[in-house]
Amino acid sequence: MANEETNTESQLSNKEIVDRTTIADVYHAAKQLEGVVKKTPLLHSDFFSDLCGNDVYMKLENLQHTGAFKLRGAYNRISQLTPEERKIGVITASAGNHAQGVAYAAQKLGVKAVICMPATTPILKVEGTRALGAEVVLYGDGFDDAFAHSLELQKKHGYVYIHPFNDLQVMLGQGTTALEIINELKDVDAILVPIGGGGFASGVALASKLVNPAVKVIGVEPENAACMKTALTEDKIVTLPSADTVADGCAVKTAGSLTFEFCKKYLDDIITVSEMDIMGALLSLIEKHKLIAEGAGVLSLAALPKLPFKGKKVACIVSGGNIDISTISALIDKALIARGRVFCFSVQLPDKPGQLLKISQILAEQDANVIKLDHDQAMVTDSFKKVVLTVTVETHNQEHINRIVKALNDEGFDIAKVY
């Protein structure tokens, strides 16, 4: 993601901006957002508390207007425009939460919004953004193409650019989330916040530390897209070769230059989580709390088992819930497999009566529920007297799978794990 400065204090260095920003700026943003954003619930979780040995609360920004925290920063930024700038309008590039946040804020404030989205953007996201009153321009095969085109349109028409993270007013808006957490949970010990380009983490860390320096603020990044952790480790902005993660809202290769300075000053630590960690957290949130979130939305929950402390009050920000049904289905399937809740195997059987029944009896004895079965003679090329049976079963955990494999082996069946 591109990294251009869009803050109105562009004549100052990034470090000067950080040093001059005060808690009054965050409270001003909160005032701007009154009556516009939801003060989302802070829900205690017995399950996640037991999982990590801390007292865990979830700040549910997936229940925010437009389904994500992004509205906070977008609205605060657009609300600061001069009358002349409002007449001209705003522009941004996004295929996700930022697009809808900008569109919603612009509609509320009566400002024209132009959103450049890749031509490959799912139609539901396109129509969802248009439904909020924005002019959608489809261009290119990916975000970089759309972003480049948005800069051309900005130059041509003079629109105000609303950057998704590398903008002071955007960060201040995001930081209001921390004010709500601390106001409701005054003795909170730590706040976990996801990191993409760093705008959310910057705002949350700034607000938290200026209200109560004792609160630890920990960022969470996917292992496959840890641009901020890499930047802080090397003490310079680094562009990752790739950012391939199921947490697509945090799939950012390059941290913001301004967000880097804020995180460097105020963030206590960054934890990275694997793709399996993310999918497992998503599955747990759905199963235990009946709540839907996107991959990036559950990063803070995925980091809980990796916290270096116990017995603390921890607030995890569930940052967004915009995920389509096909994607969530695929992620759930992968998470079930990773947890040993689904097991698929194949076995060659003699092509004679009774073999399928024998397999079925063993599985029933081991309390394995068959959910799919495929019996195919054509797959065996070296013998006309054998068939391949592929079976998918519901299981309890990896230990249960091991018992099933042993029971089949004990009866002379040589199986091959498919997944």
N, C-alpha and C positions, 0 to 999 in steps of 0.2 A: 504494500500500500504506500502511496506517495506520502511525502512528509513535509510539504510546504507549510510555512507559518501562515496562520490566518488571524492571529490575535490582533486586537486593535492597538496593542502596545508594541508594535513591531519595531519601533525605534530603539527599544531597550533590548539588552541581551536576555537570553533565556534565564540566566542565573539572576539577573536583576529583577525580572518579573517574579520569579519564585520568592526572592527575598522581600519584595514589596507587597506580596499578596497576604492579606490578613483574614482573620475569622469574620470580620465585618463583611468582607466580600462574599463569603459563603452565606451569611445570614441575609444579605441583600438578594442573593439568588433565591433563597428560600421564600423571601417575600414576593418575588416575581412569580413564583410557582404556586402560590396560595390559590386554591380554588381551581387549579388546572390539573395538577397531578394527584394521583391517589396517595394517601399515606398508607402504604401497603402493610399487610399484617406481618407481625413478628411472631412466628409460630414455634413453640417448643417441640423438640423431637426426642421422644424416648428412645427410638431406634438408633438414630445417629449418635445420641449421647452414650448409649451402651457400647456402640461400635468403637468409639475412640477414648472413652474414659473421661470425657468432659461434659459440661452442661451445654448442650447445643440448641441454638435458636436459628430459625431460617427466616431471613428477610425476603419476602416473596414478591420480587419485582417482576416475576412472570405474570403477576396479576395486575400489573400496571396498564394504563391506557396504551394501546398499540402493542401490548404484550412484552414490553421490555423497558429497562431503565433509560434507554436512549432519549426518550421524550424529555427528560429533565434537562439535559444539556442543550438539546436542540431548541427548546422553548426559551431557555434563559438567554441563549445567544441571539435568537431572532428578536426577542423582546428588547434587546439593547440597541437595535438599529435606529439610526436617525430617521426622521420623517422622509428625507430624500432617499435614503437607502431602501426604506419600505416601499416607496413608489417604484423603484427599479426591480426589486425582487431578489430572491436567493436561488442558489444552485448548489447541488452536491452530486456525488456519485456513490451509489450503494445498491446492493441487491438484497439488503436485509433490513435489520431493525432501524438503522440510522435513516434509511429512506422514509419509513413510515413515521418516525419521530419528527423529522423535518416537515413532512407533508402535514401532519396533524397540527404541529405548532404554527406553521404558516397559515393554515386554514383558520385557526383560532384567532390569529392576529391580523387577518385580512391581507396577507402578503403573498404575492405570486411565488410559487415554488416550482423549480425545474429539477427533475431527478433523472440523471443519466444512469441507466441500468444496462448490463450486458444483454445482447439479443437472446442469449440462452437462458435468461431468468425465467423461472416457472411462471406460467400465466396467472396463477393465483396471487403471487406476490406483486406482479405488475398491476393487476386489477385492484388489489387491495390498496396500493399506493395511489392509483388514479381515483379510487373511491373517496380518498381523503382530500381531493381537490387539486392534486399536483399534476403538472404537465410531465408526462413520462417520455423520455427520449431513449429508445433502444438502440444500442450501438456496440458493435464488436463482439468478440467471443468470450471475453472475460472482464474482470474488474479493471485491469490496467488500461484496456482499450476504452472502456466507459469513462474512466477517470481522465484520461488524456483528452477525450472529446469534451468532457465537462469544462476543462480549462480553456479549450478553444471557444466554447460558447460564453464562458465568463468574460474572456477578453473581448469578444465581439459585442456583447450586450451590456457589459458593465455590472453583471449580477454580483451580489455579495456571496462569497464562498463560505459554506458552512462545513468545516472539516469535522469528520466523525470523532476525532480525539485530540488532535494537536492544536487546541484552541483554548485559551484561558476561560472564556465564558462558558464553554461547553463543560470543561472540568469542574467549574464552580457549581454548575447545575447538577452534575453527577454527585458532587460532594454532599448535596442535601440528603442523600440516602443515609449517610453516616449520622447526620444530625438527628434524624428520626430514630435510628437505632439507639443512640446514646440517650436520647430523651426518654425512650421507653424502657431501656435496660441500662440504668445509670451505672451499675457496677459491672458492666461488660469488661472482660479482660482482653479479648482479642476479636478482631474482625477479619474475615477472610473474603477477598474480593478477586474476581477473575481479571486477567490481563490479556488484552489483544494488542492494541497500540499503546495502551497505558493511560487513557483519559479517565476511565472509571477509577482505576487504582489511585491515580494522582489526586482526584477530587476527594475520594474517601480517606486517603492517608492524610491529606492536608487538613480536612475538617476534623478528623479524629484527633490528630496530634495537637491542634490548636485549642480544642476544647478540653482534652484530657491527655497529656503526654504519656501517661502510664498505659494507655490502650495500645496493644500491639496490633499493627496492621500488616497482614501477610497476603501477598499477591499469589495467585495460582495461575500457572500457564501449562498448556499441553507440552509434553516432552518434545513433540514434533514441531512446535511453533513457539519456542521459548526465546523470543526476540529481546524482551526486556531483561531477562536473567543473563543472557549472553552479553548485552550491552553493559549492564552493571558490573559483570565479572571482568570485562575487558576495559571498562571505564571509557567507552566510546560507542557511538551508534554503529551497529553491525547489521548488514542485510543477510538474512539466512538464505541458503540455496533453495529451500522449499519450506512450505508450511502446510503439510498435508495432515489434517486432523478432522475427526468427527465433530469437534468443537469449531464449526466453520465460522462462527461469530468471532473467534479469536485466532483465526488463521491469518496472522499478520507477519510478514517477513521482516519489517523494519519498524522499530519503535519510534514514537514521535520525539523530535528533538527537545520540545518543551516538556513533554511528559517524562522524558528521561531525567531531566533536572529535578522535577518534582519527586519522582520515585527515589532518586538518589538521596534527596534530603529527608524525605518523610517515611518511606517504606522500610519496615523492619526486616523483611525476609521475603523470598519467593520460593514456593514449593512447585515442583513440576510433577505432573501426573501422566500416566500412560493412557493409551486408548482404551484398554480394558478397565482401568480405574474409572474412566469417564462413563463408559457404558454400564458398568456395575452400579455406579451412583445413580444413573438415570433409572435403572430397573428398580433400585431400592426406593427411590422417591415415588415411583408409580405404585409399587406394591404396598409400601408401608403408609404412604400419605395420600394416595389417590390424586397426585398432582402431576401435571405434565410440564416438562421443561425441555429446552433444546440442549444440545451437547455443551455449548459454552455456558449455559445456565447452571449446570451442575458441577462446574469445576471446583468450586469451594467445598462442596460436599465430598467430592472425590479425594480431596486433600486431607480430610479429617484423620484417617488412620496414620498419616505421616507427621502429625503434629508432635513436636518434641516436648510436650508437657501434658499433664493430666490434672483433673480437678478444677479446671478453669471455666468461666462462662464465655462461650464462643458464639459469635454471630456469623452465620454463613449467608452471603448474599446470593440468592438464586436469581440470576440477572435477567433471564428471558425465557419465554415459552413458545416462541414461534418456530414450530417444526411441523412439517407435513406428515400425513399419516403413513405414507410409504417409507419415509426415512425413519420414523420412530419404530415401525414394524421391523425394519432391518436391524436397527440398533438393539432392540429387545431380543431378537433372535440370536445375535452375536453374544449378547450378555448372558443369555441362558446357556449357551454352549460353553462359554468361558467359566461359568460357575458349576458346570457339571449337571445342569438341569435338563439338558437334552443330549442324547447320545445316538449317533448313527454308525452302524457297522455293516459290513458285507461279509458273506460267507458262501463258499461253494458247497453245493449239496448234490448228492446222487439224485438223478432224475427218476425217482421212484416214489410211490405213495407213502405218506406218513412222516416225511422229513419236515415239512412245514409245521405239522402238528407238534412234532417233538420240540422244535425251536420255540413254539408258542407256549408249550407247557413249562419249559425252563424259565422263560421270561415271566410267566404268571407266578411261578414259585418264588421268583426274586422280586416280585412286586414292581415290575416294570411295565408301564402302560404303553402299548404300541399305538403310535399316532400316524405312522406311514409305513407301507410295505410295498416292495417292488420285486417281482419274481420274473427273472429274465433268462431264458435259455440261450438267446442269441449272443449274450455277452461272453460266453465261454467258447473260445475259438479252438482250443486244443482237445475238446472232447464233446461228443454229442450226447454223452450220458451224464452230464452235469449241468446244473443251473446255478445262476448267481442270485442269491437272495440279499436284498438290501433292506435293512430295518431301521426305523427311527423310533426311539422310545423316550418317554418322559422319565427322568431319574431324579433322585434327591440331591446327590452331590457326587464328588469324584470317588469317594469310598464306595458308594452304591454301584457306580459304574465298574469299579474294580471287582466287586462281588459277582456282577453279571458276567463279566469276561471270564472269571475263574470257573463259574458254573458251566458256561458253554464249553470251555476248554476241557473241563473234567469229563464232559460227555463226548469228547472227540472232535469238537467243532473248532476249526482253525479260522478265527475271524480277523478281519482287517478293519481298523478304525477309519471311518470316513471323516467324521468330525465329532 
